[in-house]
């Protein structure tokens, strides 16, 4: 079975036989897959009237476990956005009644962001919907193939995820 990357690589090999274009065979597929996954995720989130960034914040809080709260700094670390962006996101989610700001008992100047019951329910529903979409995307692979692919991708991603800040 041939895909768009096969055609792209063949064209570069024809036009630039002096270059080793082998990295394109892996990384161009990852890039294309990321775009397809982004579209599928947006569709899954839209079914719950969520934007991807809303899902990211809500699920970061949901994963924290009861009482489903984190500091804005912890949210920054998990969502990879700037402080100003996170403040705006928390404000918007609070207006929707999905999160609330609470004083941090351990830091008089700090706040904690807590998921409301409505936010928790929405995060759970959206996650279930997303997993159904993602399961369908992986349906062509066996359990062993999914495990092997996950391991190989972990090898590629781990060095980026473990860079000192």
WOQUIBEL-V475543 format. One record per residue. N is the residue number from 1. SS is DSSP state (alpha for helix, beta for strand, coil for the rest). Layout:
N SS
N SS
//
This chain:
1 coil
2 coil
3 coil
4 alpha
5 alpha
6 alpha
7 alpha
8 alpha
9 alpha
10 alpha
11 alpha
12 alpha
13 alpha
14 alpha
15 alpha
16 coil
17 coil
18 coil
19 coil
20 coil
21 coil
22 alpha
23 alpha
24 alpha
25 alpha
26 alpha
27 alpha
28 alpha
29 alpha
30 alpha
31 alpha
32 alpha
33 alpha
34 alpha
35 alpha
36 alpha
37 alpha
38 alpha
39 alpha
40 alpha
41 alpha
42 alpha
43 alpha
44 alpha
45 alpha
46 alpha
47 coil
48 coil
49 coil
50 coil
51 coil
52 alpha
53 alpha
54 alpha
55 alpha
56 alpha
57 alpha
58 alpha
59 alpha
60 alpha
61 alpha
62 alpha
63 alpha
64 coil
65 coil
66 coil
67 coil
68 coil
69 beta
70 beta
71 beta
72 alpha
73 alpha
74 alpha
75 alpha
76 alpha
77 alpha
78 alpha
79 alpha
80 coil
81 coil
82 coil
83 alpha
84 alpha
85 alpha
86 alpha
87 alpha
88 alpha
89 alpha
90 alpha
91 alpha
92 alpha
93 alpha
94 alpha
95 alpha
96 coil
97 coil
98 coil
99 beta
100 beta
101 beta
102 beta
103 beta
104 beta
105 coil
106 coil
107 beta
108 beta
109 beta
110 beta
111 beta
112 beta
113 beta
114 beta
115 beta
116 coil
117 alpha
118 alpha
119 alpha
120 alpha
121 alpha
122 alpha
123 alpha
124 alpha
125 alpha
126 alpha
127 alpha
128 alpha
129 alpha
130 alpha
131 alpha
132 alpha
133 alpha
134 alpha
135 alpha
136 alpha
137 alpha
138 coil
139 coil
140 coil
141 coil
142 coil
143 alpha
144 alpha
145 alpha
146 alpha
147 alpha
148 alpha
149 alpha
150 alpha
151 alpha
152 alpha
153 alpha
154 alpha
155 alpha
156 alpha
157 alpha
158 alpha
159 alpha
160 alpha
161 alpha
162 coil
163 coil
164 coil
165 coil
//
